[in-house]
Amino acid sequence: MRVCLASTSPARLMLLRQAGIEPLTVSPDVDEDAAAAEAERGAPLPPAELVLLLARAKAAAVARGLAAEGTFDGLVIGGDSMFALGGRVYGKPYTPEEATRRWREMRGATGILHSGHSVFRVTPGSEPTEATAVAEAAVTFAHDVSDAEIAAYVASEEPLHVAGAFTVDSLGGAFITRVDGDPSTVVGMSLSTVRRLAAELGVRWTDLWS
């Protein structure tokens, strides 16, 4: 049983490898900003709906390509994450200035990490079938993170390209005091959720181990 990760995210790849799965990785040909803008043309979507929409778009794009090739037999996994705090939704900050602003707002606060999951079962000669879910985890940040620590963390560039401007499994982990929910959700993908979706598609998790 093969596994394809519809993402080039190092964090998601690491999660699967740590769980005993060595996936094929394919970068989905999806313009995420355009897809989100199109979906939110009428009104902004709740974060849970938006991450699921983007996860489905990415997984579907890769699943279609593999199905067209006609040789892939396995699962395609797509995901997307966003962080919500104080009524605002945060993706990746990209700039040091934005990452710094966010961290000053986050310290001492609790936000929700929303992670959308889309899993396709691709079988040669059959139409792909899909199972989806959204996982959420509450993340609480230390109240005593100093401006100097924020500056040093931002200077590491780690928070610039991750949802919410933080990680829980690397340098940012020391500034997080509590995670309520599946911890792997905060890393980028809930393994327990993916296992459940695989089961819905008739695939046993242990059959995915490399």
Kinemage of the C-alpha trace (Angstrom):
@kinemage 1
@onewidth
@group {chain A} dominant
@subgroup {mainchain}
@vectorlist {calphas} color= white
{ca met a 1} P 0.000 0.000 0.000
{ca arg a 2} L 1.668 3.201 -1.190
{ca val a 3} L 1.300 6.661 0.321
{ca cys a 4} L 1.655 9.995 -1.461
{ca leu a 5} L 1.892 13.216 0.507
{ca ala a 6} L 0.348 16.029 -1.532
{ca ser a 7} L 2.728 18.526 0.020
{ca thr a 8} L 6.381 19.467 0.215
{ca ser a 9} L 6.053 20.455 3.890
{ca pro a 10} L 9.099 19.180 5.807
{ca ala a 11} L 7.005 18.985 8.997
{ca arg a 12} L 4.315 16.764 7.454
{ca leu a 13} L 6.955 14.569 5.839
{ca met a 14} L 8.741 14.217 9.179
{ca leu a 15} L 5.488 13.256 10.920
{ca leu a 16} L 4.791 10.451 8.473
{ca arg a 17} L 8.357 9.179 8.659
{ca gln a 18} L 8.241 9.156 12.453
{ca ala a 19} L 5.004 7.159 12.187
{ca gly a 20} L 6.744 4.507 10.090
{ca ile a 21} L 5.585 5.705 6.666
{ca glu a 22} L 7.933 6.694 3.840
{ca pro a 23} L 5.731 8.563 1.360
{ca leu a 24} L 6.147 9.763 -2.163
{ca thr a 25} L 5.919 13.570 -2.090
{ca val a 26} L 4.273 15.578 -4.858
{ca ser a 27} L 3.840 19.344 -4.876
{ca pro a 28} L 0.204 20.075 -5.744
{ca asp a 29} L -0.407 22.460 -8.627
{ca val a 30} L -2.809 24.635 -6.660
{ca asp a 31} L -2.846 28.410 -6.265
{ca glu a 32} L -3.913 28.507 -2.609
{ca asp a 33} L -4.411 32.272 -2.491
{ca ala a 34} L -6.616 32.208 -5.590
{ca ala a 35} L -8.624 29.241 -4.290
{ca ala a 36} L -9.199 30.964 -0.961
{ca ala a 37} L -10.143 34.255 -2.635
{ca glu a 38} L -12.632 32.501 -4.891
{ca ala a 39} L -14.225 30.640 -1.965
{ca glu a 40} L -14.442 33.807 0.125
{ca arg a 41} L -15.845 36.022 -2.624
{ca gly a 42} L -19.155 36.388 -0.782
{ca ala a 43} L -17.888 36.417 2.816
{ca pro a 44} L -14.900 35.130 4.775
{ca leu a 45} L -15.063 31.414 5.546
{ca pro a 46} L -14.616 30.093 9.094
{ca pro a 47} L -11.051 28.755 9.474
{ca ala a 48} L -12.215 25.127 9.714
{ca glu a 49} L -13.994 25.407 6.369
{ca leu a 50} L -11.097 27.191 4.705
{ca val a 51} L -8.405 24.700 5.750
{ca leu a 52} L -10.598 21.832 4.594
{ca leu a 53} L -11.244 23.495 1.238
{ca leu a 54} L -7.513 23.972 0.646
{ca ala a 55} L -6.595 20.486 1.867
{ca arg a 56} L -9.155 18.992 -0.523
{ca ala a 57} L -7.933 21.099 -3.439
{ca lys a 58} L -4.336 19.977 -2.934
{ca ala a 59} L -5.102 16.297 -2.405
{ca ala a 60} L -7.544 16.202 -5.329
{ca ala a 61} L -5.029 17.751 -7.721
{ca val a 62} L -2.414 15.130 -6.887
{ca ala a 63} L -4.919 12.246 -6.789
{ca arg a 64} L -6.186 13.148 -10.269
{ca gly a 65} L -2.668 13.127 -11.646
{ca leu a 66} L -1.792 9.768 -10.100
{ca ala a 67} L -5.100 8.236 -11.186
{ca ala a 68} L -4.430 9.373 -14.757
{ca glu a 69} L -1.073 7.606 -14.716
{ca gly a 70} L -2.906 4.379 -13.878
{ca thr a 71} L -0.194 2.678 -11.801
{ca phe a 72} L -0.510 4.162 -8.313
{ca asp a 73} L -2.347 2.028 -5.744
{ca gly a 74} L -2.607 3.674 -2.343
{ca leu a 75} L -3.511 6.810 -0.426
{ca val a 76} L -2.992 10.476 -1.258
{ca ile a 77} L -2.895 12.747 1.795
{ca gly a 78} L -3.427 16.509 1.655
{ca gly a 79} L -3.480 19.007 4.493
{ca asp a 80} L -3.685 22.674 5.337
{ca ser a 81} L -3.408 24.574 8.618
{ca met a 82} L -4.384 27.971 10.004
{ca phe a 83} L -4.162 29.511 13.461
{ca ala a 84} L -6.973 31.554 14.980
{ca leu a 85} L -6.471 33.939 17.887
{ca gly a 86} L -8.748 36.664 19.181
{ca gly a 87} L -11.113 36.452 16.239
{ca arg a 88} L -8.324 36.717 13.663
{ca val a 89} L -7.032 33.945 11.396
{ca tyr a 90} L -3.325 33.657 10.729
{ca gly a 91} L -1.548 31.746 7.994
{ca lys a 92} L 2.186 32.110 7.447
{ca pro a 93} L 3.639 35.532 8.397
{ca tyr a 94} L 6.427 35.516 5.774
{ca thr a 95} L 8.048 38.739 7.093
{ca pro a 96} L 9.997 39.323 10.331
{ca glu a 97} L 7.841 42.341 11.126
{ca glu a 98} L 4.599 40.364 10.931
{ca ala a 99} L 6.046 37.431 12.890
{ca thr a 100} L 7.190 39.805 15.631
{ca arg a 101} L 3.795 41.482 15.825
{ca arg a 102} L 2.040 38.158 16.099
{ca trp a 103} L 4.301 36.870 18.856
{ca arg a 104} L 3.739 39.980 20.946
{ca glu a 105} L 0.025 39.339 20.577
{ca met a 106} L 0.252 35.589 21.261
{ca arg a 107} L 2.314 35.584 24.450
{ca gly a 108} L 0.159 34.637 27.408
{ca ala a 109} L -2.777 33.856 25.103
{ca thr a 110} L -4.461 30.699 23.814
{ca gly a 111} L -5.375 30.156 20.181
{ca ile a 112} L -6.765 27.335 18.061
{ca leu a 113} L -4.800 25.558 15.357
{ca his a 114} L -7.171 24.291 12.654
{ca ser a 115} L -5.856 21.504 10.438
{ca gly a 116} L -7.792 20.269 7.397
{ca his a 117} L -7.240 16.729 6.100
{ca ser a 118} L -8.198 15.147 2.797
{ca val a 119} L -7.339 11.522 2.025
{ca phe a 120} L -7.993 9.919 -1.358
{ca arg a 121} L -7.918 6.199 -2.083
{ca val a 122} L -6.478 5.805 -5.555
{ca thr a 123} L -6.844 2.429 -7.288
{ca pro a 124} L -5.918 1.676 -10.912
{ca gly a 125} L -9.024 1.480 -13.055
{ca ser a 126} L -11.340 3.082 -10.478
{ca glu a 127} L -12.428 6.599 -9.594
{ca pro a 128} L -10.620 7.944 -6.496
{ca thr a 129} L -12.684 8.047 -3.299
{ca glu a 130} L -12.212 10.643 -0.567
{ca ala a 131} L -12.576 11.031 3.195
{ca thr a 132} L -12.130 14.377 4.970
{ca ala a 133} L -11.960 15.835 8.466
{ca val a 134} L -10.773 18.866 10.402
{ca ala a 135} L -8.745 18.509 13.592
{ca glu a 136} L -8.277 21.294 16.136
{ca ala a 137} L -5.850 21.839 18.981
{ca ala a 138} L -5.689 24.664 21.513
{ca val a 139} L -2.216 26.158 21.991
{ca thr a 140} L -1.258 28.261 25.020
{ca phe a 141} L 1.850 30.442 24.922
{ca ala a 142} L 4.043 31.407 27.877
{ca his a 143} L 3.166 34.809 29.327
{ca asp a 144} L 6.773 35.704 30.084
{ca val a 145} L 8.283 35.466 26.599
{ca ser a 146} L 10.486 38.552 26.412
{ca asp a 147} L 10.916 40.901 23.473
{ca ala a 148} L 14.521 39.743 23.241
{ca glu a 149} L 13.419 36.103 22.981
{ca ile a 150} L 10.882 37.019 20.313
{ca ala a 151} L 13.564 38.886 18.357
{ca ala a 152} L 15.943 35.921 18.568
{ca tyr a 153} L 13.230 33.469 17.523
{ca val a 154} L 12.189 35.605 14.565
{ca ala a 155} L 15.844 36.019 13.572
{ca ser a 156} L 16.103 32.211 13.326
{ca glu a 157} L 13.551 32.505 10.464
{ca glu a 158} L 11.759 29.399 11.721
{ca pro a 159} L 8.410 31.154 12.317
{ca leu a 160} L 8.280 32.936 8.968
{ca his a 161} L 6.988 30.029 6.895
{ca val a 162} L 4.729 28.109 9.279
{ca ala a 163} L 1.040 28.641 10.076
{ca gly a 164} L 0.625 30.853 13.113
{ca ala a 165} L 4.330 31.794 13.192
{ca phe a 166} L 5.288 29.006 15.598
{ca thr a 167} L 6.332 25.376 15.845
{ca val a 168} L 5.805 23.001 18.743
{ca asp a 169} L 8.435 20.438 17.725
{ca ser a 170} L 11.449 22.700 17.222
{ca leu a 171} L 12.747 26.072 18.479
{ca gly a 172} L 9.264 27.423 19.234
{ca gly a 173} L 8.350 24.547 21.537
{ca ala a 174} L 9.988 26.150 24.592
{ca phe a 175} L 7.568 29.084 24.400
{ca ile a 176} L 4.443 26.891 24.452
{ca thr a 177} L 3.081 25.831 27.841
{ca arg a 178} L 0.097 23.703 26.850
{ca val a 179} L -1.474 21.884 23.901
{ca asp a 180} L -5.013 20.545 24.190
{ca gly a 181} L -5.717 18.077 21.402
{ca asp a 182} L -3.653 15.763 19.226
{ca pro a 183} L -0.125 17.278 19.431
{ca ser a 184} L 0.663 16.240 15.854
{ca thr a 185} L -2.124 18.588 14.723
{ca val a 186} L 0.081 21.505 15.754
{ca val a 187} L 3.028 20.083 13.842
{ca gly a 188} L 0.971 20.111 10.652
{ca met a 189} L -1.179 17.010 10.415
{ca ser a 190} L -3.169 14.972 12.945
{ca leu a 191} L -1.937 11.401 12.632
{ca ser a 192} L -4.894 10.042 14.570
{ca thr a 193} L -7.232 11.832 12.144
{ca val a 194} L -5.418 10.479 9.079
{ca arg a 195} L -5.571 6.975 10.570
{ca arg a 196} L -9.347 7.312 11.003
{ca leu a 197} L -9.808 8.595 7.455
{ca ala a 198} L -7.719 5.727 6.065
{ca ala a 199} L -9.966 3.297 7.927
{ca glu a 200} L -13.038 4.951 6.390
{ca leu a 201} L -11.516 4.193 3.009
{ca gly a 202} L -10.924 0.559 3.926
{ca val a 203} L -7.193 0.841 4.624
{ca arg a 204} L -5.574 -0.366 7.833
{ca trp a 205} L -2.995 2.065 9.226
{ca thr a 206} L -0.390 -0.611 9.920
{ca asp a 207} L -0.476 -1.632 6.227
{ca leu a 208} L 1.021 1.784 5.464
{ca trp a 209} L 4.152 1.189 7.504
{ca ser a 210} L 7.262 1.023 5.335
